[in-house]
Amino acid sequence: MSKFFNVHVHIETYVPPQFGIRENGAHLAVGGYGRNVAAAKYSDWVRIRKTLEKLRPPSVTELLLSNDGNQILEGCVTNFFVVCRKDSGSDDGNVPYDYGNKNNFEVQTAPINDGVLPGIIRQLVLEVCRNEGIPFREVAPSWSKHEIWEEAFITSSLRLLQHVDSIQVPTEWQSAHSKTWKDISWTKKQFQVGGPGMITTLIQEKVVEKAILEGYSINWPITLNTGPKLKQALLQQVLILIPILQAPDPCLKIVNQHKKFESHNMAKGLPSMKGTYGEQK
């Protein structure tokens, strides 16, 4: 007896954006229900995800998932975080704040028990918050409190950590799923920091450093599992390689940058990087 299986595959190109530039911020829209089995990689999710695309405006780079239009769980392929002013008991959070003090903020992301993917970079973010003394809670960010959201970012092993420039949510959640994005009335939050904020920038830097130094397996140009000095040299290079990889001819630029770092590393007493990248075709 013959058996037939439906196999769904989602494929798209992606180049990690350069850190720290406002124009490279993610534009998000809440437009789908949470997954039943977030930790499982099953092809039916690809089919479900395809139906969500009709809800995604062209300017939106990632769809966020929510079961009620208020508690935001995660993105289709990312984990979602917000940096909010600590709730001081006031309804709108409009109290005097020292914006240079990280203790006045709280990082929030939905807990695994809510049905979100336990991403590698998600775990790194939580470890960084713990190590750097940044207050955090594993609780689904609530859209009803978006007025006290100062920053937001998304994470994945491909993009590492990308700051969010804007988020939009359907005004009428229940009826949104029977429409296309053109027919939906949206409520939009535009972040005003002009790029990644103070907390996002700190976490971004520490996550990159931690991922490299601890040899995490991530979808990035370089895989690291070496001694301290070589890791230091590689860390310097990977921070430069991020924008280089977006160039029209990245391989040529990598070779030129590689030569510059050879001289720099020798002057600093760091190891030679010859052979690090291997042959580039």
Summary of the structure (lengths in Angstrom):
residues: 281
radius of gyration: 20.7
end to end distance: 46.8
largest distance: 71.8
contacts: 796
relative contact order: 0.14
helix: 35%
strand: 20%
